[in-house]
Amino acid sequence: MPRRVDKVAGLGAKARPVQINVRVPKEVHEALRVLVAATGQPANEIVLSALRNYLATDGHRAAVRSFAEQAMKQYAVALDKLKDL
């Protein structure tokens, strides 16, 4: 059974940070700048919070869906035999 994406990503842990670079469209960057100015939160905190939320919800669903699709392909013959039982 696969582990939850948020558990694998260590979302609850205080792990040593690593740097990544992400290219975003100009309008996304501008919206982030406006949010930073409006809230006073650092851009890093806003982006990290959004990424954590995605991994805990949509990312988890995508991982489960992908695992199920792979299992259905891998066990297609057995599943086909079981459908008539």
Rosetta blueprint (number, residue, H / E / L):
1 M L
2 P L
3 R L
4 R L
5 V H
6 D H
7 K H
8 V H
9 A L
10 G L
11 L L
12 G L
13 A L
14 K L
15 A L
16 R L
17 P L
18 V L
19 Q L
20 I L
21 N L
22 V L
23 R L
24 V L
25 P L
26 K H
27 E H
28 V H
29 H H
30 E H
31 A H
32 L H
33 R H
34 V H
35 L H
36 V H
37 A H
38 A H
39 T H
40 G L
41 Q L
42 P L
43 A H
44 N H
45 E H
46 I H
47 V H
48 L H
49 S H
50 A H
51 L H
52 R H
53 N H
54 Y H
55 L H
56 A H
57 T L
58 D H
59 G H
60 H H
61 R H
62 A H
63 A H
64 V H
65 R H
66 S H
67 F H
68 A H
69 E H
70 Q H
71 A H
72 M H
73 K H
74 Q H
75 Y L
76 A H
77 V H
78 A H
79 L H
80 D H
81 K H
82 L H
83 K L
84 D L
85 L L
